[in-house]
């Protein structure tokens, strides 16, 4: 009897610690304002949708009139970059230089949002890594985070990891 109760207690503790039960919580919602990059609205919305369909602990939507955005997105003549301030907050510059060179706009937006979500660049890297950025090549159109990137964002927004946030400028 004692052994059966001990085994049951250990099984419940293991399930809790691995997240199989008892860890349900509401996703954190981040609001973004992309009025400063209106020419890229379709691609920015697609990038947010990619993240929303690939992670559960954080979701994004465009801020409505009167709502304070967690991060802003603006058009810029330079290279794309992000400046996270705190996890989930900051500013993104949709750099026209990379767009003019032929880089995929949705991938750029998804990559820069990745920085706001606490992800660093992974360079050099393959096209299968969203955070490889420009090292994926101009022909790379993949806007989807890989398993490791998804997992890190889930951890960041589950409160179990601290993100290392800094201004990130994506090198060509």
Backbone as JSON Lines, residues from 0, in Angstrom:
{"i":0,"aa":"X","n":[0.82,-1.19,0.0],"ca":[0.0,0.0,0.0],"c":[0.87,1.26,0.0]}
{"i":1,"aa":"X","n":[1.88,1.29,0.89],"ca":[2.77,2.44,0.97],"c":[3.5,2.63,-0.36]}
{"i":2,"aa":"X","n":[3.97,1.54,-0.94],"ca":[4.69,1.61,-2.2],"c":[3.79,2.13,-3.32]}
{"i":3,"aa":"X","n":[2.52,1.72,-3.34],"ca":[1.59,2.17,-4.35],"c":[1.33,3.68,-4.24]}
{"i":4,"aa":"X","n":[1.17,4.2,-3.01],"ca":[0.94,5.62,-2.8],"c":[2.18,6.43,-3.18]}
{"i":5,"aa":"X","n":[3.35,5.91,-2.81],"ca":[4.6,6.6,-3.15],"c":[4.77,6.67,-4.66]}
{"i":6,"aa":"X","n":[4.47,5.57,-5.34],"ca":[4.57,5.54,-6.79],"c":[3.6,6.53,-7.42]}
{"i":7,"aa":"X","n":[2.38,6.61,-6.91],"ca":[1.38,7.55,-7.43],"c":[1.82,8.99,-7.23]}
{"i":8,"aa":"X","n":[2.37,9.3,-6.05],"ca":[2.85,10.66,-5.76],"c":[3.99,11.01,-6.7]}
{"i":9,"aa":"X","n":[4.92,10.09,-6.91],"ca":[6.04,10.34,-7.82],"c":[5.57,10.53,-9.25]}
{"i":10,"aa":"X","n":[4.58,9.77,-9.67],"ca":[4.06,9.9,-11.03],"c":[3.42,11.27,-11.23]}
{"i":11,"aa":"X","n":[2.65,11.73,-10.25],"ca":[2.02,13.05,-10.35],"c":[3.1,14.13,-10.35]}
{"i":12,"aa":"X","n":[4.1,14.02,-9.5],"ca":[5.18,15.01,-9.45],"c":[5.93,15.06,-10.78]}
{"i":13,"aa":"X","n":[6.18,13.91,-11.37],"ca":[6.87,13.87,-12.66],"c":[6.02,14.52,-13.75]}
{"i":14,"aa":"X","n":[4.73,14.23,-13.74],"ca":[3.84,14.82,-14.75],"c":[3.79,16.33,-14.61]}
{"i":15,"aa":"X","n":[3.73,16.83,-13.38],"ca":[3.72,18.28,-13.17],"c":[5.02,18.91,-13.63]}
{"i":16,"aa":"X","n":[6.14,18.29,-13.31],"ca":[7.44,18.89,-13.64],"c":[7.73,18.87,-15.13]}
{"i":17,"aa":"X","n":[7.16,17.95,-15.87],"ca":[7.4,17.88,-17.3],"c":[6.32,18.62,-18.09]}
{"i":18,"aa":"X","n":[5.3,19.14,-17.4],"ca":[4.29,19.93,-18.09],"c":[3.16,19.11,-18.68]}
{"i":19,"aa":"X","n":[3.05,17.83,-18.33],"ca":[1.98,17.02,-18.9],"c":[0.63,17.33,-18.28]}
{"i":20,"aa":"X","n":[0.6,17.75,-17.02],"ca":[-0.66,18.1,-16.38],"c":[-0.46,19.31,-15.48]}
{"i":21,"aa":"X","n":[-1.53,20.0,-15.23],"ca":[-1.5,21.06,-14.23],"c":[-0.74,22.31,-14.61]}
{"i":22,"aa":"X","n":[-0.39,22.5,-15.87],"ca":[0.38,23.68,-16.23],"c":[-0.35,24.6,-17.19]}
{"i":23,"aa":"X","n":[-1.63,24.4,-17.36],"ca":[-2.39,25.23,-18.29],"c":[-2.42,26.67,-17.8]}
{"i":24,"aa":"X","n":[-2.17,27.58,-18.72],"ca":[-2.27,29.0,-18.42],"c":[-2.61,29.73,-19.71]}
{"i":25,"aa":"X","n":[-3.1,30.93,-19.55],"ca":[-3.47,31.71,-20.72],"c":[-2.22,32.21,-21.43]}
{"i":26,"aa":"X","n":[-2.29,32.25,-22.73],"ca":[-1.18,32.79,-23.51],"c":[-1.07,34.29,-23.25]}
{"i":27,"aa":"X","n":[0.15,34.78,-23.27],"ca":[0.37,36.23,-23.18],"c":[0.09,36.82,-24.56]}
{"i":28,"aa":"X","n":[-0.69,37.88,-24.61],"ca":[-1.02,38.53,-25.87],"c":[-0.17,39.77,-26.03]}
{"i":29,"aa":"X","n":[0.55,39.85,-27.14],"ca":[1.35,41.02,-27.47],"c":[0.64,41.79,-28.57]}
{"i":30,"aa":"X","n":[0.58,43.09,-28.4],"ca":[-0.02,43.95,-29.41],"c":[1.09,44.65,-30.18]}
{"i":31,"aa":"X","n":[0.9,44.74,-31.5],"ca":[1.89,45.45,-32.3],"c":[1.22,46.56,-33.1]}
{"i":32,"aa":"X","n":[2.01,47.6,-33.39],"ca":[1.55,48.73,-34.19],"c":[2.45,48.79,-35.41]}
{"i":33,"aa":"X","n":[1.88,48.57,-36.57],"ca":[2.66,48.58,-37.81],"c":[2.26,49.73,-38.74]}
{"i":34,"aa":"X","n":[1.63,50.76,-38.18],"ca":[1.2,51.87,-39.04],"c":[2.39,52.57,-39.7]}
{"i":35,"aa":"X","n":[3.56,52.5,-39.1],"ca":[4.76,53.09,-39.7],"c":[5.37,52.24,-40.79]}
{"i":36,"aa":"X","n":[4.79,51.08,-41.05],"ca":[5.27,50.19,-42.12],"c":[4.07,49.64,-42.89]}
{"i":37,"aa":"X","n":[3.11,50.53,-43.14],"ca":[1.85,50.12,-43.76],"c":[2.04,49.4,-45.09]}
{"i":38,"aa":"X","n":[3.09,49.73,-45.84],"ca":[3.31,49.08,-47.13],"c":[3.64,47.59,-46.97]}
{"i":39,"aa":"X","n":[3.98,47.16,-45.77],"ca":[4.31,45.75,-45.51],"c":[3.26,45.08,-44.62]}
{"i":40,"aa":"X","n":[2.09,45.69,-44.48],"ca":[1.05,45.16,-43.58],"c":[0.72,43.69,-43.84]}
{"i":41,"aa":"X","n":[0.54,43.33,-45.1],"ca":[0.16,41.96,-45.44],"c":[1.23,40.98,-44.95]}
{"i":42,"aa":"X","n":[2.49,41.3,-45.17],"ca":[3.59,40.41,-44.78],"c":[3.77,40.38,-43.26]}
{"i":43,"aa":"X","n":[3.57,41.52,-42.59],"ca":[3.68,41.57,-41.13],"c":[2.57,40.74,-40.51]}
{"i":44,"aa":"X","n":[1.35,40.87,-41.02],"ca":[0.23,40.06,-40.53],"c":[0.5,38.57,-40.75]}
{"i":45,"aa":"X","n":[1.08,38.23,-41.89],"ca":[1.41,36.83,-42.17],"c":[2.47,36.33,-41.19]}
{"i":46,"aa":"X","n":[3.47,37.16,-40.9],"ca":[4.53,36.76,-39.96],"c":[3.96,36.53,-38.56]}
{"i":47,"aa":"X","n":[3.08,37.43,-38.11],"ca":[2.45,37.26,-36.8],"c":[1.62,35.98,-36.78]}
{"i":48,"aa":"X","n":[0.92,35.7,-37.88],"ca":[0.1,34.48,-37.97],"c":[0.98,33.23,-37.91]}
{"i":49,"aa":"X","n":[2.16,33.29,-38.52],"ca":[3.08,32.15,-38.46],"c":[3.46,31.87,-37.01]}
{"i":50,"aa":"X","n":[3.85,32.92,-36.29],"ca":[4.2,32.73,-34.87],"c":[2.99,32.22,-34.08]}
{"i":51,"aa":"X","n":[1.82,32.82,-34.31],"ca":[0.62,32.42,-33.57],"c":[0.27,30.95,-33.8]}
{"i":52,"aa":"X","n":[0.53,30.45,-34.98],"ca":[0.19,29.04,-35.26],"c":[1.29,28.08,-34.8]}
{"i":53,"aa":"X","n":[2.44,28.6,-34.4],"ca":[3.55,27.73,-34.02],"c":[3.92,27.74,-32.55]}
{"i":54,"aa":"X","n":[3.39,28.69,-31.78],"ca":[3.64,28.72,-30.34],"c":[2.32,28.95,-29.6]}
{"i":55,"aa":"X","n":[2.26,28.49,-28.37],"ca":[1.03,28.61,-27.59],"c":[1.12,29.62,-26.45]}
{"i":56,"aa":"X","n":[2.32,29.84,-25.91],"ca":[2.46,30.69,-24.72],"c":[2.4,32.18,-25.0]}
{"i":57,"aa":"X","n":[2.48,32.56,-26.26],"ca":[2.39,33.96,-26.64],"c":[1.66,34.05,-27.98]}
{"i":58,"aa":"X","n":[0.81,35.04,-28.09],"ca":[0.06,35.3,-29.32],"c":[0.15,36.78,-29.62]}
{"i":59,"aa":"X","n":[0.08,37.13,-30.89],"ca":[0.19,38.53,-31.31],"c":[-1.02,38.95,-32.12]}
{"i":60,"aa":"X","n":[-1.34,40.22,-31.98],"ca":[-2.36,40.81,-32.84],"c":[-2.08,42.29,-32.97]}
{"i":61,"aa":"X","n":[-2.62,42.86,-34.04],"ca":[-2.46,44.29,-34.29],"c":[-3.23,45.07,-33.23]}
{"i":62,"aa":"X","n":[-2.59,46.11,-32.69],"ca":[-3.26,46.98,-31.71],"c":[-4.39,47.75,-32.37]}
{"i":63,"aa":"X","n":[-5.48,47.86,-31.66],"ca":[-6.61,48.65,-32.14],"c":[-6.45,50.09,-31.67]}
{"i":64,"aa":"X","n":[-7.21,50.99,-32.23],"ca":[-7.16,52.4,-31.83],"c":[-7.34,52.51,-30.32]}
{"i":65,"aa":"X","n":[-6.46,53.25,-29.69],"ca":[-6.54,53.46,-28.24],"c":[-5.8,52.43,-27.41]}
{"i":66,"aa":"X","n":[-5.33,51.34,-28.04],"ca":[-4.58,50.32,-27.31],"c":[-3.08,50.61,-27.4]}
{"i":67,"aa":"X","n":[-2.37,50.35,-26.32],"ca":[-0.92,50.55,-26.3],"c":[-0.24,49.3,-26.84]}
{"i":68,"aa":"X","n":[0.58,49.48,-27.84],"ca":[1.29,48.35,-28.46],"c":[2.51,47.97,-27.63]}
{"i":69,"aa":"X","n":[2.8,46.66,-27.61],"ca":[4.03,46.17,-26.98],"c":[5.24,46.44,-27.85]}
{"i":70,"aa":"X","n":[5.03,46.35,-29.16],"ca":[6.14,46.66,-30.06],"c":[5.61,47.36,-31.31]}
{"i":71,"aa":"X","n":[6.48,48.21,-31.87],"ca":[6.13,48.94,-33.08],"c":[7.0,48.46,-34.22]}
{"i":72,"aa":"X","n":[6.45,48.58,-35.41],"ca":[7.16,48.19,-36.63],"c":[7.11,49.37,-37.58]}
{"i":73,"aa":"X","n":[8.29,49.79,-38.04],"ca":[8.37,50.92,-38.96],"c":[9.21,50.56,-40.17]}
{"i":74,"aa":"X","n":[8.95,51.26,-41.28],"ca":[9.75,51.1,-42.49],"c":[11.01,51.95,-42.32]}
{"i":75,"aa":"X","n":[12.09,51.5,-42.95],"ca":[13.38,52.16,-42.8],"c":[14.2,51.91,-44.06]}
{"i":76,"aa":"X","n":[15.04,52.87,-44.48],"ca":[15.83,52.65,-45.69],"c":[17.04,51.72,-45.46]}
{"i":77,"aa":"X","n":[17.4,51.46,-44.23],"ca":[18.59,50.66,-43.92],"c":[18.32,49.17,-43.92]}
{"i":78,"aa":"X","n":[19.12,48.46,-43.13],"ca":[19.0,47.01,-43.0],"c":[17.99,46.68,-41.9]}
{"i":79,"aa":"X","n":[17.22,45.59,-42.01],"ca":[16.25,45.24,-40.97],"c":[16.95,45.04,-39.62]}
{"i":80,"aa":"X","n":[16.27,45.42,-38.56],"ca":[16.82,45.25,-37.22],"c":[15.7,45.33,-36.19]}
{"i":81,"aa":"X","n":[16.01,44.86,-35.0],"ca":[15.05,44.92,-33.9],"c":[15.76,45.41,-32.66]}
{"i":82,"aa":"X","n":[15.04,46.15,-31.85],"ca":[15.56,46.58,-30.55],"c":[14.56,46.17,-29.48]}
{"i":83,"aa":"X","n":[14.74,44.97,-28.93],"ca":[13.88,44.57,-27.82],"c":[14.24,45.41,-26.59]}
{"i":84,"aa":"X","n":[13.23,45.79,-25.83],"ca":[13.49,46.51,-24.58],"c":[13.36,45.55,-23.41]}
{"i":85,"aa":"X","n":[12.22,44.93,-23.29],"ca":[12.01,43.82,-22.36],"c":[11.35,42.72,-23.19]}
{"i":86,"aa":"X","n":[11.27,41.54,-22.64],"ca":[10.7,40.42,-23.39],"c":[9.3,40.77,-23.89]}
{"i":87,"aa":"X","n":[9.12,40.72,-25.22],"ca":[7.83,41.01,-25.83],"c":[7.61,42.47,-26.17]}
{"i":88,"aa":"X","n":[8.6,43.3,-25.9],"ca":[8.46,44.75,-26.13],"c":[9.65,45.26,-26.92]}
{"i":89,"aa":"X","n":[9.42,46.31,-27.71],"ca":[10.52,46.91,-28.44],"c":[10.09,47.52,-29.74]}
{"i":90,"aa":"X","n":[11.05,47.61,-30.67],"ca":[10.82,48.23,-31.96],"c":[11.5,47.43,-33.06]}
{"i":91,"aa":"X","n":[10.83,47.35,-34.2],"ca":[11.35,46.66,-35.39],"c":[11.42,47.66,-36.53]}
{"i":92,"aa":"X","n":[12.54,47.61,-37.24],"ca":[12.7,48.4,-38.45],"c":[12.69,47.44,-39.64]}
{"i":93,"aa":"X","n":[11.73,47.59,-40.53],"ca":[11.65,46.79,-41.75],"c":[12.56,47.46,-42.79]}
{"i":94,"aa":"X","n":[13.81,47.03,-42.83],"ca":[14.81,47.67,-43.67],"c":[14.62,47.42,-45.16]}
{"i":95,"aa":"X","n":[14.47,48.5,-45.89],"ca":[14.25,48.44,-47.33],"c":[15.47,47.9,-48.07]}
{"i":96,"aa":"X","n":[16.65,48.06,-47.48],"ca":[17.87,47.59,-48.14],"c":[17.79,46.08,-48.41]}
{"i":97,"aa":"X","n":[17.38,45.3,-47.43],"ca":[17.27,43.85,-47.62],"c":[16.13,43.51,-48.57]}
{"i":98,"aa":"X","n":[15.04,44.25,-48.47],"ca":[13.9,44.01,-49.35],"c":[14.3,44.28,-50.8]}
{"i":99,"aa":"X","n":[15.03,45.38,-51.02],"ca":[15.51,45.71,-52.38],"c":[16.49,44.67,-52.92]}
{"i":100,"aa":"X","n":[17.2,44.0,-52.01],"ca":[18.14,42.95,-52.44],"c":[17.42,41.64,-52.74]}
{"i":101,"aa":"X","n":[16.12,41.58,-52.45],"ca":[15.34,40.4,-52.8],"c":[15.0,39.46,-51.66]}
{"i":102,"aa":"X","n":[15.35,39.83,-50.41],"ca":[15.0,38.97,-49.27],"c":[13.48,38.97,-49.09]}
{"i":103,"aa":"X","n":[12.94,37.85,-48.65],"ca":[11.51,37.66,-48.49],"c":[10.98,38.52,-47.33]}
{"i":104,"aa":"X","n":[9.98,39.32,-47.6],"ca":[9.47,40.28,-46.62],"c":[8.82,39.58,-45.42]}
{"i":105,"aa":"X","n":[8.05,38.53,-45.67],"ca":[7.42,37.81,-44.55],"c":[8.49,37.18,-43.67]}
{"i":106,"aa":"X","n":[9.53,36.6,-44.27],"ca":[10.62,36.02,-43.47],"c":[11.33,37.1,-42.66]}
{"i":107,"aa":"X","n":[11.56,38.26,-43.26],"ca":[12.19,39.36,-42.52],"c":[11.35,39.72,-41.3]}
{"i":108,"aa":"X","n":[10.05,39.91,-41.5],"ca":[9.16,40.28,-40.4],"c":[9.13,39.2,-39.32]}
{"i":109,"aa":"X","n":[9.03,37.94,-39.72],"ca":[8.99,36.84,-38.74],"c":[10.31,36.76,-37.98]}
{"i":110,"aa":"X","n":[11.43,36.95,-38.67],"ca":[12.76,36.93,-38.04],"c":[12.86,38.05,-37.0]}
{"i":111,"aa":"X","n":[12.48,39.26,-37.37],"ca":[12.59,40.39,-36.45],"c":[11.64,40.23,-35.26]}
{"i":112,"aa":"X","n":[10.45,39.7,-35.5],"ca":[9.54,39.39,-34.39],"c":[10.19,38.38,-33.46]}
{"i":113,"aa":"X","n":[10.93,37.43,-34.03],"ca":[11.66,36.46,-33.21],"c":[12.57,37.13,-32.19]}
{"i":114,"aa":"X","n":[13.21,38.24,-32.57],"ca":[14.05,38.98,-31.62],"c":[13.21,39.56,-30.49]}
{"i":115,"aa":"X","n":[12.03,40.09,-30.82],"ca":[11.12,40.64,-29.81],"c":[10.7,39.52,-28.84]}
{"i":116,"aa":"X","n":[10.62,38.3,-29.36],"ca":[10.22,37.15,-28.53],"c":[11.41,36.55,-27.77]}
{"i":117,"aa":"X","n":[12.57,37.18,-27.9],"ca":[13.73,36.76,-27.11],"c":[14.73,35.88,-27.8]}
{"i":118,"aa":"X","n":[14.63,35.73,-29.12],"ca":[15.56,34.86,-29.85],"c":[16.74,35.65,-30.39]}
{"i":119,"aa":"X","n":[17.94,35.06,-30.3],"ca":[19.12,35.69,-30.89],"c":[19.29,35.25,-32.34]}
{"i":120,"aa":"X","n":[20.16,35.93,-33.05],"ca":[20.55,35.46,-34.38],"c":[21.31,34.15,-34.26]}
{"i":121,"aa":"X","n":[21.17,33.3,-35.26],"ca":[21.91,32.05,-35.35],"c":[22.62,32.1,-36.7]}
{"i":122,"aa":"X","n":[23.82,32.66,-36.69],"ca":[24.54,32.87,-37.95],"c":[25.95,32.32,-37.84]}
{"i":123,"aa":"X","n":[26.43,31.7,-38.9],"ca":[25.65,31.36,-40.09],"c":[24.66,30.24,-39.78]}
{"i":124,"aa":"X","n":[23.68,30.13,-40.62],"ca":[22.69,29.1,-40.4],"c":[21.95,28.76,-41.67]}
{"i":125,"aa":"X","n":[21.25,27.65,-41.68],"ca":[20.52,27.22,-42.88],"c":[19.17,27.91,-42.99]}
{"i":126,"aa":"X","n":[18.56,27.8,-44.12],"ca":[17.24,28.36,-44.38],"c":[16.2,27.79,-43.41]}
{"i":127,"aa":"X","n":[16.4,26.58,-42.93],"ca":[15.45,25.95,-42.01],"c":[15.44,26.63,-40.64]}
{"i":128,"aa":"X","n":[16.44,27.45,-40.35],"ca":[16.48,28.22,-39.12],"c":[16.02,29.64,-39.42]}
{"i":129,"aa":"X","n":[14.86,30.03,-38.92],"ca":[14.35,31.38,-39.13],"c":[15.35,32.42,-38.63]}
{"i":130,"aa":"X","n":[16.0,32.13,-37.52],"ca":[16.89,33.11,-36.93],"c":[18.26,33.15,-37.6]}
{"i":131,"aa":"X","n":[18.43,32.37,-38.68],"ca":[19.66,32.49,-39.47],"c":[19.62,33.75,-40.31]}
{"i":132,"aa":"X","n":[18.43,34.33,-40.44],"ca":[18.29,35.6,-41.15],"c":[18.83,35.55,-42.56]}
{"i":133,"aa":"X","n":[19.66,36.54,-42.87],"ca":[20.16,36.69,-44.24],"c":[21.09,35.56,-44.66]}
{"i":134,"aa":"X","n":[21.68,34.83,-43.69],"ca":[22.59,33.74,-44.09],"c":[21.84,32.57,-44.7]}
{"i":135,"aa":"X","n":[20.51,32.58,-44.61],"ca":[19.7,31.58,-45.31],"c":[19.7,31.82,-46.82]}
{"i":136,"aa":"X","n":[20.11,33.03,-47.21],"ca":[20.19,33.36,-48.63],"c":[18.95,34.06,-49.15]}
{"i":137,"aa":"X","n":[19.11,34.78,-50.24],"ca":[18.0,35.51,-50.85],"c":[16.91,34.56,-51.31]}
{"i":138,"aa":"X","n":[17.27,33.36,-51.73],"ca":[16.27,32.41,-52.21],"c":[15.44,31.8,-51.08]}
{"i":139,"aa":"X","n":[15.87,31.98,-49.83],"ca":[15.14,31.41,-48.69],"c":[13.89,32.22,-48.41]}
{"i":140,"aa":"X","n":[12.75,31.54,-48.43],"ca":[11.48,32.2,-48.14],"c":[10.79,31.63,-46.9]}
{"i":141,"aa":"X","n":[11.48,30.78,-46.16],"ca":[10.9,30.11,-44.99],"c":[10.68,31.08,-43.83]}
{"i":142,"aa":"X","n":[9.41,31.36,-43.46],"ca":[9.14,32.24,-42.32],"c":[8.82,31.48,-41.03]}
{"i":143,"aa":"X","n":[9.0,30.16,-41.04],"ca":[8.56,29.33,-39.92],"c":[9.72,29.02,-38.98]}
{"i":144,"aa":"X","n":[9.55,29.26,-37.68],"ca":[10.61,28.91,-36.73],"c":[10.78,27.39,-36.66]}
{"i":145,"aa":"X","n":[12.04,26.96,-36.45],"ca":[12.28,25.52,-36.31],"c":[11.91,25.07,-34.89]}
{"i":146,"aa":"X","n":[12.04,23.8,-34.62],"ca":[11.63,23.24,-33.32],"c":[12.36,23.89,-32.16]}
{"i":147,"aa":"X","n":[13.66,24.11,-32.29],"ca":[14.43,24.73,-31.2],"c":[13.98,26.17,-30.96]}
{"i":148,"aa":"X","n":[13.7,26.9,-32.04],"ca":[13.25,28.29,-31.9],"c":[11.87,28.35,-31.23]}
{"i":149,"aa":"X","n":[10.97,27.46,-31.65],"ca":[9.64,27.41,-31.03],"c":[9.76,27.09,-29.54]}
{"i":150,"aa":"X","n":[10.58,26.1,-29.23],"ca":[10.75,25.68,-27.84],"c":[11.29,26.8,-26.97]}
{"i":151,"aa":"X","n":[12.25,27.55,-27.5],"ca":[12.83,28.64,-26.71],"c":[11.8,29.73,-26.46]}
{"i":152,"aa":"X","n":[10.99,30.06,-27.45],"ca":[9.94,31.07,-27.25],"c":[8.92,30.56,-26.23]}
{"i":153,"aa":"X","n":[8.54,29.3,-26.32],"ca":[7.61,28.74,-25.34],"c":[8.17,28.86,-23.93]}
{"i":154,"aa":"X","n":[9.45,28.54,-23.76],"ca":[10.1,28.68,-22.45],"c":[10.15,30.14,-22.02]}
{"i":155,"aa":"X","n":[10.51,31.03,-22.94],"ca":[10.58,32.45,-22.6],"c":[9.26,32.96,-22.04]}
{"i":156,"aa":"X","n":[8.16,32.54,-22.63],"ca":[6.86,33.05,-22.22],"c":[6.16,32.15,-21.22]}
{"i":157,"aa":"X","n":[6.81,31.1,-20.78],"ca":[6.29,30.28,-19.7],"c":[6.87,30.76,-18.37]}
{"i":158,"aa":"X","n":[7.8,31.72,-18.44],"ca":[8.41,32.26,-17.24],"c":[9.55,31.43,-16.71]}
{"i":159,"aa":"X","n":[10.08,30.48,-17.51],"ca":[11.15,29.62,-17.03],"c":[12.52,30.0,-17.56]}
{"i":160,"aa":"X","n":[12.59,31.01,-18.41],"ca":[13.89,31.43,-18.94],"c":[13.93,32.94,-19.04]}
{"i":161,"aa":"X","n":[15.1,33.49,-18.93],"ca":[15.3,34.92,-19.14],"c":[15.93,35.11,-20.49]}
{"i":162,"aa":"X","n":[15.37,36.0,-21.27],"ca":[15.92,36.26,-22.59],"c":[17.03,37.29,-22.49]}
{"i":163,"aa":"X","n":[18.06,37.12,-23.3],"ca":[19.14,38.08,-23.39],"c":[18.75,39.07,-24.47]}
{"i":164,"aa":"X","n":[18.34,40.27,-24.06],"ca":[17.81,41.23,-25.0],"c":[18.83,42.33,-25.3]}
{"i":165,"aa":"X","n":[19.0,42.61,-26.55],"ca":[19.9,43.67,-26.99],"c":[19.44,44.13,-28.36]}
{"i":166,"aa":"X","n":[19.96,45.27,-28.79],"ca":[19.65,45.7,-30.15],"c":[20.28,44.71,-31.09]}
{"i":167,"aa":"X","n":[19.52,44.24,-32.04],"ca":[20.02,43.24,-32.97],"c":[19.93,43.83,-34.37]}
{"i":168,"aa":"X","n":[21.07,43.98,-35.02],"ca":[21.1,44.43,-36.41],"c":[21.52,43.26,-37.23]}
{"i":169,"aa":"X","n":[20.73,42.89,-38.2],"ca":[21.01,41.73,-39.02],"c":[22.01,42.07,-40.09]}
{"i":170,"aa":"X","n":[23.14,41.38,-40.07],"ca":[24.18,41.63,-41.05],"c":[23.85,40.96,-42.38]}
{"i":171,"aa":"X","n":[24.3,41.56,-43.44],"ca":[24.02,41.02,-44.77],"c":[24.78,39.73,-44.99]}
